[in-house]
């Protein structure tokens, strides 16, 4: 092109065109020709790289090369060749227009920086997508690290662009920004906090993708679907999405249910309030009646024998029921519930299981069931609780007990 850069200019001047007009037409013709050649080379390079990448992807067992293609890495790399050609021959096109040559060269250098950043982004996104296919990294906050790297890459790219536009060397430009570091820190405060938080979350294994968390401050109750530099996305049980600042995971309190999920049991902690006025000592007729209840038949027989033997040996006057040792309907009911839970097929017997009496309240005495279901799935868990307490509520009357119900006065 060096030999023909003034060919059109000379031809036009010979035909009587003014020198100024001939210069512009010469420049325009060279520019159109250069752009046409660059587009053809770009198309050819793109096709060659695409076919080459596709052939390699078909031969290899790993899916990493397929991910590189899906993230358009070969396509972005193909733009390098025509861009180099443009940068190389622009001085010849604008040889008579130094001002325009300077502007176009700077523009092409800026485009080269942006293209480099796009190539880096395509590669890092490919690495991220590939790591997410591996079980070892599936629940790690990879997005956070990729975003941090890209932020630094963009900062360096912006510094380079300003260096090109101002004509100041990159090092001097970076040093001059030291005085503005406080402003930069203020602008990127959330990013820096998120970066520090994501590292602490990862190192301390506080949250993983797929964890069920409850964060009352932000109204989040569901599974973590994404962890990135600035936010954590939680898909709630009603399928809504709650966005939580990443740094809130280390600055505020939240509940992670992973321990429960990994334990193989989900806690059941619920009580019914028994009216105190219905609690009583058992008479002989009550004992005979309770012996007909299969789950506590052996218990009632054994305990009644032990109590009769004790009272007989001590010469207790049983004409008054309170004397000596006695069974109560409340205690027998507690034993019944304990036996019922021990025999329930949906309860994890390897974890804590007990039926206990809580501190009396103005309404009555709470009888609490504390256990763990063997099925941790929410729907099944609720079904198990419902099944247990359906039975509890229906069985109370067989022990001459009553459950407290708040009486609401009717108004006319």
Secondary structure as the mmCIF struct_conf table of DSSP 4:
data_model
#
loop_
_struct_conf.conf_type_id
_struct_conf.id
_struct_conf.beg_label_comp_id
_struct_conf.beg_label_asym_id
_struct_conf.beg_label_seq_id
_struct_conf.end_label_comp_id
_struct_conf.end_label_asym_id
_struct_conf.end_label_seq_id
TURN_TY1_P TURN_TY1_P1 UNK A 2 UNK A 6
HELX_RH_AL_P HELX_RH_AL_P1 UNK A 7 UNK A 14
TURN_TY1_P TURN_TY1_P2 UNK A 15 UNK A 16
HELX_RH_AL_P HELX_RH_AL_P2 UNK A 19 UNK A 59
BEND BEND1 UNK A 61 UNK A 61
BEND BEND2 UNK A 63 UNK A 63
HELX_RH_AL_P HELX_RH_AL_P3 UNK A 64 UNK A 70
TURN_TY1_P TURN_TY1_P3 UNK A 71 UNK A 72
HELX_RH_AL_P HELX_RH_AL_P4 UNK A 73 UNK A 93
TURN_TY1_P TURN_TY1_P4 UNK A 94 UNK A 96
HELX_RH_AL_P HELX_RH_AL_P5 UNK A 98 UNK A 131
TURN_TY1_P TURN_TY1_P5 UNK A 132 UNK A 133
BEND BEND3 UNK A 134 UNK A 134
TURN_TY1_P TURN_TY1_P6 UNK A 135 UNK A 139
BEND BEND4 UNK A 140 UNK A 140
HELX_RH_AL_P HELX_RH_AL_P6 UNK A 142 UNK A 166
HELX_RH_AL_P HELX_RH_AL_P7 UNK A 170 UNK A 176
HELX_RH_3T_P HELX_RH_3T_P1 UNK A 177 UNK A 180
HELX_RH_AL_P HELX_RH_AL_P8 UNK A 181 UNK A 187
TURN_TY1_P TURN_TY1_P7 UNK A 188 UNK A 188
HELX_RH_AL_P HELX_RH_AL_P9 UNK A 189 UNK A 203
TURN_TY1_P TURN_TY1_P8 UNK A 204 UNK A 205
TURN_TY1_P TURN_TY1_P9 UNK A 209 UNK A 210
STRN STRN1 UNK A 212 UNK A 215
HELX_RH_3T_P HELX_RH_3T_P2 UNK A 216 UNK A 218
TURN_TY1_P TURN_TY1_P10 UNK A 219 UNK A 219
STRN STRN2 UNK A 220 UNK A 227
BEND BEND5 UNK A 229 UNK A 230
STRN STRN3 UNK A 231 UNK A 236
TURN_TY1_P TURN_TY1_P11 UNK A 237 UNK A 238
BEND BEND6 UNK A 239 UNK A 239
STRN STRN4 UNK A 241 UNK A 245
TURN_TY1_P TURN_TY1_P12 UNK A 246 UNK A 247
HELX_RH_AL_P HELX_RH_AL_P10 UNK A 248 UNK A 251
BEND BEND7 UNK A 252 UNK A 252
STRN STRN5 UNK A 255 UNK A 256
TURN_TY1_P TURN_TY1_P13 UNK A 257 UNK A 257
HELX_RH_AL_P HELX_RH_AL_P11 UNK A 258 UNK A 263
TURN_TY1_P TURN_TY1_P14 UNK A 264 UNK A 264
STRN STRN6 UNK A 266 UNK A 274
HELX_LH_PP_P HELX_LH_PP_P1 UNK A 275 UNK A 275
HELX_RH_3T_P HELX_RH_3T_P3 UNK A 276 UNK A 278
STRN STRN7 UNK A 281 UNK A 281
HELX_LH_PP_P HELX_LH_PP_P2 UNK A 282 UNK A 283
HELX_RH_AL_P HELX_RH_AL_P12 UNK A 284 UNK A 290
TURN_TY1_P TURN_TY1_P15 UNK A 291 UNK A 292
BEND BEND8 UNK A 293 UNK A 293
HELX_RH_3T_P HELX_RH_3T_P4 UNK A 294 UNK A 296
HELX_RH_AL_P HELX_RH_AL_P13 UNK A 297 UNK A 313
TURN_TY1_P TURN_TY1_P16 UNK A 314 UNK A 315
TURN_TY1_P TURN_TY1_P17 UNK A 318 UNK A 319
BEND BEND9 UNK A 320 UNK A 320
TURN_TY1_P TURN_TY1_P18 UNK A 321 UNK A 322
BEND BEND10 UNK A 323 UNK A 324
STRN STRN8 UNK A 328 UNK A 328
HELX_RH_AL_P HELX_RH_AL_P14 UNK A 329 UNK A 342
TURN_TY1_P TURN_TY1_P19 UNK A 343 UNK A 343
TURN_TY1_P TURN_TY1_P20 UNK A 345 UNK A 346
STRN STRN9 UNK A 347 UNK A 347
TURN_TY1_P TURN_TY1_P21 UNK A 349 UNK A 350
BEND BEND11 UNK A 351 UNK A 351
STRN STRN10 UNK A 354 UNK A 357
STRN STRN11 UNK A 361 UNK A 361
TURN_TY1_P TURN_TY1_P22 UNK A 362 UNK A 363
STRN STRN12 UNK A 364 UNK A 364
STRN STRN13 UNK A 365 UNK A 373
BEND BEND12 UNK A 374 UNK A 374
HELX_RH_AL_P HELX_RH_AL_P15 UNK A 378 UNK A 395
HELX_RH_3T_P HELX_RH_3T_P5 UNK A 396 UNK A 399
TURN_TY1_P TURN_TY1_P23 UNK A 400 UNK A 400
STRN STRN14 UNK A 403 UNK A 403
HELX_LH_PP_P HELX_LH_PP_P3 UNK A 406 UNK A 410
#
